[in-house]
């Protein structure tokens, strides 16, 4: 599988939380190359099973949904007012091109007052969502025929290749994680596993962790690893993160993470010569590791993150090598359970 092409395909699709169906179908089709059983659950999460020896259930999870916008009003000029779905940053929205998913697709723009009409105080303040409106170029009467309250609005953005093996685009949070899961399966293509490996693309992570709860409940894994993204240091910004692009996956430790899993991931990566970075999550990690850890009677949980710059914008940047090294780490971690007494490892 060409991971770069797969990632670009997923990024260019629409999959706002609660509306991941189109992307789920593509993910399910990709999983069928590697998994004996692929299904889409009632909430919309994709679950693939790579059958092993049955020694334990190991689950890898990355989320398929993305942040977006929703129409909440149509004013007398035909302009659409919006509310966010997930943690979209309103500072990034002025002058964006968008698609409105009404009865038919409508292209529009989020307009902004020109600078020579903007007061000094206005220029220093981020616009509120009430001030950010979509102009589709139609009169109000026609807009109301085609657009309804609750219709989705997404930013128009196609992924592009940058220099130095990097890509920029929307929703690499967390299509990059899904790409790494597919790469891990490619690495395991000719490897026998003692564990049954579940690959899950969850829905609604950005708003509720919904798919993380339901998929974990139905699979009831012994060990679960959430695969997400983490903010990487941008060279032109100040900040407290030391995570860098191109330096490999980031392994987290903290109360949301089982210490033995953290240690095993670290040892596995070191043995395989995989570059890694390490970070602390002193509270909730903000990933599917949260619902996974507390579902049913609890799951032994880990977190592996792919470095990403400009998170929750339409120009997120990832390094393809980080995605592949994350996939390689996940493959080696699954294989590391071959030949050991898994039930003893899982006991407290």
C-alpha positions, 0 to 999 in steps of 0.5 A: 500500500502507498501510505502517502496516497492513502493519507492524501485520499483520506484527508481530501474526503469529508468526515466531520464528527457524526458524518464519517460514512464516506471515509469509513467505507474507504478505510474498511476497503483498505483493511480488507486486504489485511484482515479476515473480518471487517465490519462497521458498527452501529455508531459508524466505527470501522473494526478490522480483525487480523486473526492470530493465535488467540493468546490475547486481544490487542486493539489499535485505535485511531479516529476517523472524524475531523472538526468542522462547522454547522449551519445554525442560521440564515439571515435576510441577506442569505448569509449563513451563520455557523457553530463549530463541531469540535475544537475548530479555531475561529482565528483560522476561518476568515477568508476561507473557501468552504463547501456547504452540504445542503440539498446540493453542494454549494461553494462559498466563502467566509468573508471579512471586512477589508483592512481599510474599513477596519478600526484599530481595535477591531484589527486586534480582536478575533472575530466571533462566530456570530461575525463569521458568515458564509456567502454563497452568492445567492439571495436569501430566498434561494439559499433557504431552498437549498440549505437547512439548519444543521447542514455541514460546512467544511473548509475546502482544502486539498493536501499538498506535498511540501519539501523534505518528505512532508505533507500539509492538509486538513484532518491529518488529526487523525487520518495520519494515525489511520495511515500508520495503522495500515502501515503496521498491517503491511509490516505484519503481512507475512508475520504470524501473531500469538495475539488477535489484533483489532484495528479500529477507526473510531468516530466522534472522537473530536466531540465525545469519544463516542466510537472509542467507548462503543468499539472498546465495549464490543471488542473488550480488549486485553490491551489497547493502544490509542494512536493519535497526533500530538502538537509538534514544535513549529520553528516560527512559534514559541511554545513549551513542546519539545516534540519535533517532526521527523524524530519518530513517534511520541510515547506518552506516560501519565495516569491515563497510560499503563506504566508497563505498556509505556515501558514495553513500547519504549523497550520494543522501539529501542530493540527495533532501532525506531527513533522515538520521543517521549512526553508526559500527560499528567491528566486526561490525554484528550485521545481515545485512550480516555474511554478505552481505559475506563470501559467495562472493568478497564483496559490496559492502555497506551498512547502513541502519537504522531508529531503534527504542526498547526493542529486543528487548522486546514494546513496541518503538517506531518512527516511521512517518516514519522507515520511509517515509524509509528506503524513499524513500532506498532507492528513490532509491539504486536509481534513482541507478545509472540512466545510469552505467557500473555496472561501473566503479563496482564495480571496485576 
